[in-house]
Amino acid sequence: MVHELWLVGCLPAIPRAIVLSSLLVAIMFGAAHIPNPVLMAATTIGELIFSEAFARHRNIWPLALAHTAGAFLIAAVAPASLIHNMRVGPGYYFYRMR
């Protein structure tokens, strides 16, 4: 969420800059979840929505709550073999179901 404060907050409040910064934030946050394809897609789409909402309302608490709820929802609904227990980075490759 700090990246939203920095990227969306630092650019001028013109619609084009807001859309561009929201897209940049979403791509960066999705890339932070490499190589897990499920989490990459979910976080990129979610972050695009969250950063647009933050640009309009400037309140991070509802976004943090929604991010937490979304993470719990993905963890509860998606099978562990598909999301590798939400691991990213090198841990994704070394994940083994027990």
N, C-alpha and C positions, 0 to 999 in steps of 0.2 A: 504494500500500500504506500510505502514511502516513495516509490517511483511515480505514483500518480501525483503526489504532492509536488514533486520536483518537476516532472515533465509537463503536466497539464497546468500547473501553477506558474511556471516560468515563462511560458509562451504567451504572447499577447492574446487577449480575449476576443479574437475575431473568429468567426465560424470556421474558416478554412484552417487556421492554425489549430483549433480545437480538434477538428476531425483528424488532421494529420498527426497531432500528438497522441490522440487516442489510439490510432492505428499503430503508431510506433510503440507505445506502451504495451499493447496487446501482443504484438509480434515478439517483443523482448520477453514478456512474461511467459508466452508459449514456448519460446526457445529455452527458457530456464528449466523446462520440463522434458528436455531431450534426454533419452531416446524413447520415452514412453508415449506411443502415438495416441492413446486414449486421453491421457492427461494433457498432451500438447493441444489437441483439438478442443477439449473442454475448457482449458484455461485461456486459450486464445479467444474463443468466442465469449466466454464469461468476462474476460478482462476488457474486451471491446465495449461490452455493455456497462461494466463497472466504471470504466474511465469516462465514458460519455455521461453517466449519471453524476460522477464526481465533478465533472466540468460544469454541469448545470446547477448542482445543489451545494457543492463544497462541504459535504458532511460525510466523513469517512466511517463513522460508526455503523450505519446501516449496511454499508458495503462490506465491512469486516464481518458482520453477522451473516450476511448472505454468502460470503466466501466460505465461512465455517460450515454453514448449513449445506452448501453445495458439495463441499469435500466429504462431509459425513454421508450425504446421499449417494455420491459415487462409490464410496467405500462400502456402503451397505447393499447397494443394488448390483454393482458389477462384480462378476466372479473374480476371485483373487488371481486365477491363472491368466486372466485378460489384462488386469491392471498391475500385476506383480506387486500386490499390496502397496500400491501408490509409490513405488520406488522410482527415483530418477538418477541420472548419472551412472557411474560404474556399478552401483548397487543393483541397478535394473538387470544387468547381465549376470550377476552372481546370485540372483534370487532363485531359491529352490523351494518348492512346496513341501511342507512337512506332513 
